[in-house]
Amino acid sequence: MRQALEGSQAVARAVASCRPGVVAAYPITPQTHIVENISKLVADGLCDCEMVSVESEFSAASVVLGAAATGSRAYTATSSQGILLMAEVLYNIAGMRIPLVLTCANRAVSAPISIWNDQQDSMAVRDAGWIQLYCADNQEATDATVQAFRIAERMELPVMVCMDGFVLTHTMEPIDLPDQDQVDGFLPPYHFSRTLDSGHPMTLGGLAGPDYYAEIRHAHHRALLASETEIVSADRDWAELTGRASGGLLAVEGDADAELAVLAIGSVVGTLREAMQEYEGAKAKLIKLRCFRPFPVEALQQACRGVRRLIVLERALSPGGGGILGTEVRAALSELSDPPVVYNYAVGLGGRDVPMDLYPRLLEAVESGQGERFSIFDVELEKLPEEDR
Amino acid sequence: MIEIRIHGRGGQGNVVAAYLMAAAAFDSGFSSQAFPAFGAERRGAPVVAFVRIDEKPISRRSQVREPAYLIIQDEHLLHEHDLTAGLLPGGGVLINSTRSSEALAEELGGLKVVAIPATAMALETVGRPVPNVALLAAFLQLTGLLPQEGLIRALEERFSGDILEKNRKLAELAVQKVPAGLWKEAQHATGA
């Protein structure tokens, strides 16, 4: 049913409709409302799960690991420093191939302290071995939550659903919440092939010496790559059921023949979509990257056929390196015989507003031949002392 | 598309005001979007919240820089920040103040201003100094943007019992404080 809901509230309702057995979380802005809302649904008898309040994110991740390994569908959510405190457990969850869903309400990372949105937090754990899906709006966040459980459980891999903190979590907008029947039909009861059982003792995540570690890592890498098919089919099946698709691995909008393209990830996509309609200028297409792990190399190559110039926008930074997303896009496209020139910019770090006129300013920068490897596009250098500019 | 900016301080229900307006708009058949821009999260700190209302789905996520209307929950903020920056020509400013609309209009360089003593009204009717519901009801009366019933249904979704009844009464009182449709023209002036 279509309702005006805050993003966090919609995600909480979506989680409840997946009938989790265990939810464990520690509050951190801007994730808090998600967990508060789940907690309320549990208290109101609308979600029959064990809600575990823990003393840290390290414990939250550990509790859901244990819960999923012992046969419960489990969920957690966090942001920023919280996901960094979880990092060790996140690698373990993925290495043990535990099916779990985590919502990352994307927030900048300290220091300096920032409670506001960018995607440094989830990018910091991109190599933990989780599937990562990025949401452009709250409808996608709602739908991706349900899809994530199916992908996680079919692949026996954890899935991180990334939604921009405040910009999505705290935004109220009309959202179609799936019916319980739809979710039940889409998501069968939880099943884990290696459920821990004291009757048949088994170890998960045990020691692997130099003779096997590389093989286990190879298999993990292969499993992530193979999950592309599952991510696409989950979105396709969901679209058949509800009429709503989120774009699978990535979605291309606008002029298919355009030689100029903008690739973006997360909520910036919505602003760009409207800006590209509002501002006259070069024909362009918009590439919404939804799946960052696995990195959809072939789909991206396909989307960039015929593109001469590609602007890659990101909400994170690898200091001393440059763009994270941009670097990966460049690497993927280098296999093309005639790859586009990539203009890589970070925008909206630490919650800086991404305005509509970003788009014409990007076009201007590209037109003027600013072929930079990477820069923070909206940095205001005059605020810095001379030596830092 | 109509864009509205709400200024106030943490604890005054700025975000709730934006959510109530977005819910009322949705209830009345529009697409809507409401979101806050927090400063430090604490009571008393300046908070801005944004509302967009349109007939088409709204996809942009940028902050509202050129609002058609401003709702100011704490008039003292007027002296601390340039709150009217970006207000579209012909746009209206609704202020929670015990001072006269004319005096405030003059102070703001001739902008279209309406003031109502929303905090005092809320204290008297609800027993809490939260001006948001009175301002929302007055805003809808001034602009005719959405029917009052939309606001009432949004209140019903959020509150219940005694608090709901008192807020319903507060909305009715606020409606009587301002002339119906005074700002209807502003919508045309802003191309909506």
Interface residues (C-beta under 8 A of the other chain):
Chain A: Q3 A4 E6 T29 I115 D137 D164 F166 V167 L168 H170 T171 M172 E173 P174 S267 V268 G270 T271 R273 E274 A275 D353 V354 P355 M356
Chain B: V15 A18 Y19 A22 A23 A25 F26 D27 S31 S32 Q33 A34 F35 P36 A37 F38 E41 P57 I58 S59 R60 R61 S62 Q63 R65
